């Protein structure tokens, strides 16, 4: 999603953006109110997604898998970035913008990552700019 396609409706807030746990402090940021949805395959081979970027040595991925060792369902978060690169779904954002996920919907063959674009704001006389 190129930044020029972001809806112009937003709210300015002070708080901690979703999925950003550390450091726990208040930030001033703008939240664009339109949901942004990224759909990725749930499992596959990285090389099947992008043979120019990945080789067979990069192996397979499974977004959500059962692990006896960990005793439950596991989402290996670094693979998420690799899948987004392979499927060319990183949105084009400004340096002060980020995609903040708030919902993961894991289906049989795909995963929907739903979130919003935020824009970090500079302080201006203790007001949100």
C-alpha positions in Angstrom: 0.0 0.0 0.0 1.8 3.1 -1.1 1.6 6.0 1.4 -0.3 8.2 -1.1 -3.2 5.7 -0.9 -3.6 6.0 2.9 -7.0 7.3 3.8 -6.8 10.9 5.1 -8.9 10.2 8.2 -6.8 9.8 11.3 -6.7 10.5 15.0 -3.8 11.8 17.0 -3.1 9.9 20.2 -0.7 9.6 23.1 0.1 6.0 24.2 2.0 2.8 23.3 1.4 1.6 19.7 0.0 -1.9 19.4 2.6 -4.7 19.3 5.3 -2.3 20.6 6.0 -3.6 24.1 9.4 -2.2 24.9 10.1 0.4 26.0 6.8 1.0 27.8 6.3 4.7 27.5 3.9 7.1 25.9 4.5 8.2 22.3 2.7 10.8 20.3 1.5 9.3 17.1 -1.2 9.5 14.4 -3.4 6.5 13.7 -4.9 6.2 10.3 -8.4 4.9 10.8 -8.6 2.6 7.7 -7.6 -1.0 8.3 -4.8 -2.3 6.2 -4.9 -6.1 5.4 -2.0 -8.2 4.4 -2.7 -11.7 3.2 0.1 -14.3 3.2 0.2 -18.0 2.6 0.1 -20.1 5.8 2.8 -22.6 4.6 5.1 -23.2 1.7 8.7 -22.9 0.5 10.4 -19.5 0.5 11.9 -20.3 -2.9 8.4 -20.8 -4.4 7.4 -17.3 -3.3 10.5 -15.6 -4.7 13.1 -17.8 -6.5 15.4 -14.7 -7.1 15.6 -13.8 -3.4 15.5 -17.2 -1.8 17.0 -20.6 -2.7 16.1 -24.1 -1.8 18.5 -23.9 1.2 16.1 -21.3 2.8 13.6 -24.2 3.3 10.0 -24.3 4.2 7.8 -22.1 6.4 4.7 -22.8 8.4 3.1 -19.7 9.9 1.4 -21.6 12.8 2.7 -25.0 13.8 2.2 -27.5 16.6 5.4 -28.0 18.7 5.7 -30.8 21.3 9.0 -29.1 22.4 7.3 -25.8 23.3 4.0 -27.5 24.3 1.6 -25.7 22.0 1.1 -23.7 18.8 4.1 -21.6 17.7 4.3 -18.6 15.4 8.0 -17.9 14.6 7.9 -14.1 14.1 11.1 -13.7 12.0 9.6 -15.9 9.3 6.8 -13.3 9.0 9.3 -10.7 7.8 10.8 -13.2 5.3 7.3 -14.1 3.9 6.4 -10.4 3.6 9.7 -9.7 1.6 9.1 -12.8 -0.5 5.5 -11.8 -1.4 6.5 -8.2 -1.9 3.9 -6.9 0.6 5.8 -4.4 2.6 3.9 -1.1 2.3 5.7 2.0 1.0 5.7 4.2 4.0 7.5 7.4 5.1 10.4 7.1 7.5 8.2 8.1 10.4 5.4 5.6 9.6 4.9 2.0 10.5 2.4 -0.8 10.1 1.0 -1.9 13.5 -0.8 -5.3 13.4 -3.7 -5.8 15.7 -5.4 -9.0 14.5 -4.1 -12.3 13.0 -6.7 -14.5 11.3 -5.1 -17.9 10.6 -7.1 -19.8 8.0 -6.5 -23.2 6.4 -4.3 -21.9 3.6 -3.6 -18.3 4.4 -3.1 -15.8 7.1 -4.7 -12.3 7.2 -2.7 -9.7 9.2 -5.0 -6.7 9.9 -3.6 -3.5 11.3 -3.3 0.2 10.8 -0.7 2.6 9.7 0.7 4.9 12.4 2.8 8.0 12.0 5.1 9.1 14.8 4.7 12.8 15.7 7.2 15.3 17.1 6.3 17.2 20.2 5.4 20.9 19.8 4.9 22.8 23.1 3.5 19.6 24.7 0.8 19.3 22.1 0.3 16.6 19.5 1.2 18.1 16.1 
